[in-house]
Amino acid sequence: MSFNTISLVRSLAIRLAGMFAGWRSGGIAAAGLIALMLLTPATAQASFDGWKRSFWREAHAAGISRTTYDRAMRGVTLDREVIAKTDNQAEFVRPVWDYLERVVSDNRIENGREKLREYAPVLYQIEKSFGVDRHVVVAIWGMESAYGAVLDNHKIMKPVVRSLASLAYDGGRYKRFGRKQLIAALKILQKGDVDARHMMGSWAGAMGHTQFIPTTYNAYAVDFDGDGKRDIWGSIPDALASTAAYLNSSGWVPGKTWGYEVKLPKGFNYALGDTRKKRTLEQWAKLGVKRTEGRSFPRPSDEAFLLAPAGAKGPAFLMLKNFNVIKRYNNADSYALAVGHLADRLRGGDEFVREWPDGDRPLSDAETKRMQALLNRRGHEAGTVDGKIGDRTRAAIRAYQRNTGMAPDGFASLSLLEMLQGS
């Protein structure tokens, strides 16, 4: 099959993806997957091999030698599983409380405390060198690879060059990411820290014990055990020190925590948390916000923003700067909250005081659209029905909640949607 025919197949695939998925990023990713399905495996591989030959120019321009490129790309085949991963979109949103229950498990806490004891001397040196709390470093290790256990799971770990080349070739919305990370991976191989056979990672190229993507590795990985290589796959000291170095460079504030669980006063204005505007802990205290169990804030001048992941029905937190530093690792509130909570549990801390609203959950995009339409129909002016929770939608939710005697927290939940549908 000629390249012109391949292009024709891809054009047809894009039209089909547009019919089924609309012109969103998911539709474009679906186009790549449909195109691969329409092509025979042999034809798809021939097209991929042609792409590998053409990508050499980009790699060469980035400073990659011919020897490095040929050695890395020799025998690399297209990974259809990786392409399929780019279009996996969950229909429903996992509630943060379900996520926390899974990732901050008793087993992970027990194993983490064991790792703290086992690697106490090296963790002491890492904390001394980079100023990052050892409990946070170990918590990230636990979150990212279950303290290295995932690295032995061949169903999860894949050859990084193959995964990134597949993304770069036909990864939909991940295509640009794949090209950038593939170049970075080739630079790692060229420097000699690891060979292609041992450069294993997730389908998206996250590598080693603490799951660095190649660009992050090149910028922040360190050789902490002094063997001349930055080995985040086989050296625990290198992996954990690299994580600490990354957090340090991202602005970690030594000697301070990530945040505090707090109790909000009756009639609290939840809109104060919408913009994530920072106030000093002293200013929050004057608004009636207190630490749980009567504890005081150790540094009232520290600045924090309010986060209430479940609205009025769950725990609330004041988040300090280190919370956002953790998000440099994974830009999700749930992830940073899990890392911070796991770190506290490893230190001997307790579970959150306030319980989560088990049985309830946030809304999917489709459910959010239904909620917006219902709010508009009742005169609460949620704005455009787009499935996005913005200021107008939150204001409309609060108006409805006030009218029905609920706490006006502006939280879009399944229970709220069910009330709207039943009223």
N, C-alpha and C positions, 0 to 999 in steps of 0.2 A: 504494500500500500504506500503510495507516495505521500510526501508531506502535505501536498495540496489536498489530498483526500482526507488526511488526518485533520487538517484545518476545517474542512467541510463538516466532518463528524463533530468536531468541537463546537462549531457554530450551531449545529442542530441541538447539541446538548445544552448550550446556553439558552436556546429558545425554549426547550423543554423545562429547564430549571426555572426560567422566568414564569412559565405557566403554573408551576407547582409551588414555587417559593417566593415569587415576587422579586423585585429588584433590590433585595437587601443583600448583605454580605453572605448570608446563608445560601441565597440563590446562586451566587457565583461559585461558592464552594461546591454546591450540588452539581453545577455544570461540569466541573472537573471530574467528579465521581461518575456522573452519567457518561461522560466521554470515555472514561476508562472502561466502563462496563460495555460500551458499544464496540470498543476495539478488542481484538483478540489479544491474549497475553503476549504473544510474539510481536505483534504490531506495536502494542503499547511499549514494550521493552525497546524495540528498535527506535521509536520516537524518543524515548528517554536517553538512549545511548547517543542519539544525535544532539540532544540537549547537553549532555555531559561534554561532548566535544566543543560545543559552542561556548559553554560556561568557562572554559579555560581562559578566554580572553579577559573576562572580568577578574578571575582569580590572579592571573598574571599581573594585571594592572594594580592589584592590591598587594603585590610583593611576594606572591607564592611562586616557588620555583617549579619548573617542569617535573623534576624528580619527585617532589612532595606531592604534586597534583596527581601524577600518574599512579604513584604508589597508593594514595588514598582512594582514588576512584576505580582502581582496577577491580573488576568483578562486582561492583556495586550495582544492584538491581533495584527496580522501582518497588517500593513498599506500599501496596494498596491499602493495607491496614492503617497506615499513617494518613493517607489521603482521606480515608473514611472518617478518621477521628476529627478532621477539621469541620465536619458538618454535624457532629453530635451536639444537639442542643436539648437540654432537659425541658420537658413540658412544664414541670412545676418547680418552684423555687424551694430548695432545701432550707427549712427554718434554721436559724443560727443555733437554736438550742439542740436540735437533732445533730447538727454538725459537731457541736461541742461535746455532746455525749459520746460520739464516735471517736473523736480524735484526742480527747482528754480522758481516756479510759483508765480504769484502775491498773490494767496491765501496763499501759504506757507510762503511768506514774511510777509504778514499781520498777520497771526496767530502766527508767531515767535516773532514779535514785541510785540504782546499782551502777550505772555508767558514771555518775558523779563520784562515787567512791573509787571505782576502778581507775578513772583518769584524773583523780584529784591533783596530782603534782603538775601534769601538763595544763590542766584547766586553771590552776593557780597562776602559772606562767603566762597563759593567754590573757587572763583577766588583768594581770599586772602590765602586760605589754600594750593592750588595746583599750583597757578601761571598760570593757563590756561585761556585764553580769554573766557569770558562768552558767547560771540557771537558764538564762535566756538562750545562750548558745546551745546548751544541751536540749532545750525545748524545741528549737528549730531543727536540730538533728533528728529528734523524735518525730516531729511533724513531717519532715521531708523524706525520710527513708526508714522510719521505725528503727533508728539507731543502726542503720546499715543492713537490716534484714532484707529490705526490698532489693538490694543490689544482687542478691542471689536468686531473685525471681526472674527467670528467663522469659516469662510471659509478659513482663512489664519492661524489663531492660532490653534495649535495642542498640545496634551499632549507630552511633551518633551521626557519622557521615552519611549513612544510608537514609536515616530519618530526615536529616536536614536537606539532603539532595532531593528527596521526594517532595518535601514541602516547597523547596525553591522551584522545582519543575512544575508542580501543579497543585499547590496548597491553598488555592482560593485566597481568603483574607490573610492566610499565613504565608503567602508566597514571598512577600518582601522580607518578612521576618526570617524565613528560611534562607534566603540568599545572604542576608547579613550575617546570620549565625553560622552558615556554612563557611564563609570566608574566615570568620573568627576561629572556627574549629580547625581549618587548614593551617592557620597560623600557630595554633597549639601544637599540631603535629610537626610542623616545620621547626619549632623550637626544641622539640624532643622531650617534653615533659611526660608524654605518653605516646604509645603507638595506636594505630587505628583499631587494632584487634581488641585492645583494652579500653578504648574510649567508648564506654557504654553509657546509655542514658535513657530518659523517657522518650516517648514518641515525639515530643517537641524539643528534644535535645538538652534537657536539664540533666546535669551530670554529677556523679559522685555522691558521697554521704550527705551533703547538704544541698545538692541539686542546683549547682551553678549552671546558667546558660553560658555558652562560650564567650560572649562579649564581657560578661561579668567576671568570668574566670581570668580573662586577659588583663582586666583592669585591677582586680583585687586579690586574686589567689596568691598565697605566700608559701614559701618553703620553710616551715617551722621546725621540722626535724633535722634540717641541715644536710640532707643528702644530695642537694643540688637540683632537685626536681620538685615542682609543685604538684604533688600527687593527692588529689582529693578523692581518688578511688580506693587506694590501698593504705594511705597514711591517715590515721585518725587525727594526729596533731596538725597536719597540713589542712585537713578539711575543716576542723573546728576553728583553727586560727584564721583561716580564710574567711569564714563566716564573721568572726569578730572584727577582722580588718574591714570587711564590707560595711558592717553596722557602724563602726567607728568613722569611716569616711563619709557615711550618710548622715552624720551629726549626732550620734549617740551621746547622751549626757551622762557621764559616769556618776555613780552614787545615787541615781534617781530611778524611780519605778516607771512603769508604763501608764498607770492610771489607778483610780480608786472606784470601788463600788460605793454608790451613794444612795441615800434615801431622799426622795423628793417630798416637799410639803403638800398638804391637801390644797387643791386648787392651783397647782403649779402651772405656769404658762409654758407648755411644751414647745411653743414656737421659738423659744430662746435657743433651742437646739437645732433648728432648721438650717441655719447658715454656718453652723460650727464656729461661731464667733468665740474667740478666746477671752476669758476673764480670769482674773486671779482667783485662787481658791478662797481667798478672803472675801472677794466680791460675790462668789457663788454662795458662800456661807451666809452673807447678808440677805440673800434671796431665799434663805431657808433650806438650802441644800447641805446635807450633813453626811459624813461618813457613816456607814452601817455600824451597828453595835456600839455606838457612842464614842468611837475613836476620833481623834483629832487629826487634822492635816499637819504633817511635820513641817512643811514649808509653805505658809499661807501666801507667799508672794509668787509661787509657781503659777504659770498660766495653764489653763485647761479649757477644753470644749466639752459640751454635754453630748452623750450618745445614749439613746434608749432604743436598743434594737427591736424590742417587742412592744414599744409604746408603754402605756400605763400598766399593762398586765405583766410586765417582767422587770428584770433588774435594770438599773440605770447606772451610768458611769461618767466620771470626769476623766478625760483622756489627756495625758501630758505629751510632751514632745516625743518621747521615746516610742509612743504608740505609732506615730506617723513614721518613725524611723523603721520600725518593724515592717510597716507596709511597703517599704522599698523592696522588701523581699517578695511580697505578694500583696498587690494593691487591693485587698479586700478586708473590710472591717472584721468579718468573721475570722479570717486567718490571724490577724494581729491580736484579736481578743483571745483566740485559742492559744497562741504562743505565750501571751502574757499570763493567762490563767494557768497553763501548764507549768510555766516557770515558777509561779507562786506555789503550786501544789508540790513541785519538786523540792521547794524550799521548806515545805512543811505547812503551808497555808491550807485553809479550809475551802470548801465549795462556796459558791456565791450564796449570800444570805437569802435574797429574794428568789423565789421559784419562777421557772419559765412557764409560759402558757401551753403546756402539752395539749395536743389535740387541735390547736389552732396553727395557722401558718401564714406567711406572706402570700401575695397573689402572683400568679403568672402574668405575662403580658396580656394574654387574651382575657383573663379574669379582670385585670385592671381596666381594660377597655370597657367591659360590661359595667364595672363599678362607675366609671366616669360617665357613661351614657345614662345610668340610673340617677346619678347625682344631678346631671344637667336636666333630666326630665322633671326632677323635683325642685328645680329652681335654684340649685346651689352653685351653679356656674363653675364647673370643674374645668372648663375650657375644651381644647381640642381632644377628641377621643383618640389618643395615640399610644396608650399603654405605658406612659411615663409618669412617674410621680414627681410633679413639680410644685411650685409654690401655690398655684391656683387649685390644683387637685387637693393638696393638703388643707388649704383654707376651706374648700368645699366639704371635705371630710369632717373638719372641726365644726362647721356650721351644722351639719347633719347630727353629729354627736351631741352637740349642745341641745338641739331640738328634741333629742330622744333621751336625754338624761345621762349620757355616757361621759366618761372623762374625755375631754377634747384633745386627744394626743396626736391626731392626724395620721394615725397608723393604719395603713391599708391591709386588712387581714381578711381571711376567709370568713370569719364570724361576722364581720362588718358587711361583706358582700351578701351573705345569707340573710342578714337583717333587711338590707335594701331590697332584695328580691322578694322578701315576704311581706314588705310593707306596702 
